[in-house]
Amino acid sequence: MTTIKEDERRNFFRVNDEVYIEFKPISDEEYKAAPETLKNLDDNAFSLSADFATLNNSINPILNNIKQQHPEIGEFLDFINNKIDSLSQHVLYANSNHIEQKSIMANMSASGIQFETSQSFNIQQKMKIKLILLPEKIGILIYGRVIESRENTLSIEFEHLRPEDQELMIKHNLNKQMLEIRENKEND
């Protein structure tokens, strides 16, 4: 479980991105239990896609070696991996209401998120956030605090998330930033 320190907050890339998000205020007791909750996500259907994405990061170098030496076996393993990823996404959507919601634009990093909402909250309100990164459809469970609540805008600082989920967010944001740079170069 990762706790983000104040001096680390600005060390992460921020990107504007489309996400699905579900958020709710929680009690002090639930917030205090967040580290333990995050440790026990192994049987949680929502985080299954993040677990698979983390495994894929470990598997990909090995798979690339197999593809170079045995292209047909590598292609077969790719198909199997894609089938498993499809199943995890199905489980993710079957166990959340994100499919019924519209995606939103958010400004986010691996240490926080800002987005538009009609709801307002008190500063320091503890929050539970279910975030789905797109287009990968990776579900990440995060606990944080409201650091700014203005008319139609909410900013939440992440305080508790699994290290592997933080790594997935960093990788996602870097990929998003590289895509934007590539698109800008093509448009110039």
C-alpha positions as CSV (number, residue, x, y, z in Angstrom):
1,M,0.0,0.0,0.0
2,T,1.3,3.4,-0.9
3,T,0.9,6.6,1.1
4,I,1.8,9.7,-1.0
5,K,3.9,12.3,0.9
6,E,3.3,16.0,0.4
7,D,6.6,16.6,-1.2
8,E,5.9,13.8,-3.8
9,R,2.6,15.2,-5.0
10,R,4.1,17.2,-7.8
11,N,6.6,14.6,-8.9
12,F,4.0,12.9,-11.1
13,F,2.9,13.8,-14.6
14,R,-0.5,15.3,-14.9
15,V,-2.7,14.6,-17.9
16,N,-6.2,15.5,-19.0
17,D,-7.9,12.2,-19.7
18,E,-11.2,10.5,-20.1
19,V,-12.1,8.1,-17.2
20,Y,-15.0,6.5,-15.5
21,I,-15.1,7.5,-11.8
22,E,-17.3,6.6,-8.9
23,F,-16.6,8.4,-5.7
24,K,-18.2,8.7,-2.3
25,P,-17.5,10.2,1.1
26,I,-16.5,7.7,3.8
27,S,-16.2,7.6,7.6
28,D,-13.0,8.0,9.5
29,E,-13.3,4.3,10.4
30,E,-13.5,3.2,6.8
31,Y,-10.6,5.5,5.9
32,K,-8.4,4.1,8.7
33,A,-9.1,0.6,7.4
34,A,-8.1,1.6,3.9
35,P,-4.5,0.2,4.1
36,E,-5.9,-3.2,5.2
37,T,-8.6,-3.1,2.6
38,L,-6.1,-2.5,-0.1
39,K,-3.9,-5.4,1.1
40,N,-6.9,-7.7,0.8
41,L,-8.0,-6.9,-2.8
42,D,-6.9,-10.3,-4.1
43,D,-10.5,-11.5,-4.2
44,N,-12.0,-8.2,-5.4
45,A,-13.6,-8.3,-8.8
46,F,-13.1,-4.6,-9.4
47,S,-9.3,-4.7,-9.0
48,L,-9.0,-7.9,-11.1
49,S,-8.2,-5.9,-14.3
50,A,-5.5,-3.9,-12.5
51,D,-4.0,-7.2,-11.2
52,F,-4.0,-8.6,-14.7
53,A,-2.4,-5.4,-16.1
54,T,0.3,-5.7,-13.5
55,L,0.9,-9.3,-14.5
56,N,1.0,-8.3,-18.1
57,N,3.8,-5.9,-17.4
58,S,5.8,-8.8,-15.9
59,I,4.9,-11.2,-18.7
60,N,5.5,-8.9,-21.7
61,P,9.3,-9.1,-21.8
62,I,9.1,-12.9,-21.6
63,L,6.4,-13.0,-24.2
64,N,8.5,-10.8,-26.5
65,N,11.4,-13.3,-26.3
66,I,9.1,-16.1,-27.1
67,K,7.7,-14.2,-30.1
68,Q,11.2,-13.7,-31.5
69,Q,12.2,-17.3,-31.1
70,H,8.8,-19.0,-31.8
71,P,6.4,-16.5,-33.6
72,E,3.5,-19.0,-33.7
73,I,3.7,-19.9,-30.0
74,G,4.0,-16.2,-29.2
75,E,1.0,-15.3,-31.3
76,F,-1.0,-18.1,-29.6
77,L,0.0,-16.9,-26.1
78,D,-1.1,-13.4,-27.2
79,F,-4.5,-14.7,-28.1
80,I,-4.8,-16.5,-24.8
81,N,-3.7,-13.4,-22.9
82,N,-6.3,-11.2,-24.8
83,K,-9.0,-13.7,-24.0
84,I,-8.1,-13.5,-20.3
85,D,-8.0,-9.7,-20.4
86,S,-11.5,-9.6,-22.1
87,L,-12.8,-11.8,-19.3
88,S,-11.4,-9.5,-16.6
89,Q,-13.0,-6.5,-18.3
90,H,-16.3,-8.3,-18.4
91,V,-16.0,-9.0,-14.7
92,L,-15.1,-5.4,-14.0
93,Y,-18.1,-4.1,-15.8
94,A,-20.4,-6.7,-14.3
95,N,-19.4,-5.6,-10.8
96,S,-19.6,-1.8,-11.3
97,N,-22.1,0.8,-12.5
98,H,-19.5,2.5,-14.7
99,I,-21.0,1.0,-17.9
100,E,-24.2,2.9,-17.2
101,Q,-22.3,6.2,-16.6
102,K,-20.8,8.5,-19.1
103,S,-17.1,8.9,-19.0
104,I,-15.8,12.3,-17.7
105,M,-12.7,14.4,-18.5
106,A,-10.4,14.6,-15.5
107,N,-7.0,16.2,-14.8
108,M,-5.0,13.5,-13.0
109,S,-1.7,12.2,-11.9
110,A,-0.6,9.3,-9.8
111,S,-1.1,11.5,-6.7
112,G,-4.5,13.1,-7.4
113,I,-7.4,13.9,-9.6
114,Q,-9.5,17.0,-10.4
115,F,-12.9,16.8,-12.3
116,E,-16.2,18.6,-12.7
117,T,-19.1,17.5,-10.5
118,S,-22.3,19.2,-9.2
119,Q,-21.6,17.7,-5.8
120,S,-19.6,19.7,-3.2
121,F,-17.7,18.4,-0.2
122,N,-15.9,19.8,2.8
123,I,-12.1,20.2,2.6
124,Q,-10.3,17.2,4.1
125,Q,-13.4,15.0,3.5
126,K,-12.2,11.4,3.2
127,M,-13.2,9.7,-0.1
128,K,-13.3,6.3,-1.6
129,I,-12.7,6.4,-5.4
130,K,-13.2,3.7,-8.0
131,L,-11.4,4.8,-11.1
132,I,-11.4,3.1,-14.5
133,L,-8.6,4.1,-16.8
134,L,-9.5,4.2,-20.5
135,P,-9.0,2.7,-23.0
136,E,-7.3,-0.1,-21.1
137,K,-10.3,-0.5,-18.8
138,I,-8.2,-0.9,-15.6
139,G,-10.1,-0.5,-12.4
140,I,-8.2,1.1,-9.5
141,L,-9.4,1.5,-5.9
142,I,-8.1,4.7,-4.2
143,Y,-8.6,6.4,-0.9
144,G,-8.0,10.1,-0.6
145,R,-9.0,13.5,0.8
146,V,-10.7,16.5,-0.8
147,I,-8.2,19.3,-1.1
148,E,-10.4,21.7,-3.1
149,S,-14.1,21.9,-3.7
150,R,-15.2,24.8,-5.8
151,E,-18.4,25.3,-7.7
152,N,-18.6,22.4,-10.2
153,T,-14.9,21.3,-9.5
154,L,-13.6,18.7,-7.1
155,S,-9.9,18.0,-6.3
156,I,-8.9,14.9,-4.5
157,E,-5.4,14.0,-3.3
158,F,-4.7,10.3,-3.3
159,E,-3.4,9.0,0.0
160,H,-3.8,5.3,-0.1
161,L,-3.5,3.0,-3.1
162,R,-1.5,-0.1,-3.9
163,P,2.0,0.5,-5.3
164,E,1.2,-1.6,-8.3
165,D,-1.9,0.5,-9.0
166,Q,0.2,3.7,-8.7
167,E,2.7,2.2,-11.2
168,L,-0.2,1.4,-13.6
169,M,-1.4,5.1,-13.3
170,I,2.1,6.4,-14.0
171,K,2.5,4.1,-17.0
172,H,-1.0,5.1,-18.3
173,N,-0.3,8.8,-17.9
174,L,3.1,8.5,-19.6
175,N,1.5,6.6,-22.5
176,K,-1.2,9.3,-22.7
177,Q,1.4,12.1,-22.7
178,M,3.5,10.3,-25.4
179,L,0.4,9.9,-27.6
180,E,-0.4,13.6,-27.2
181,I,3.1,14.5,-28.2
182,R,3.0,12.2,-31.2
183,E,-0.4,13.7,-32.3
184,N,0.9,17.2,-31.9
185,K,4.0,16.5,-34.1
186,E,1.7,14.9,-36.7
187,N,-0.5,18.0,-36.7
188,D,2.5,20.4,-37.1
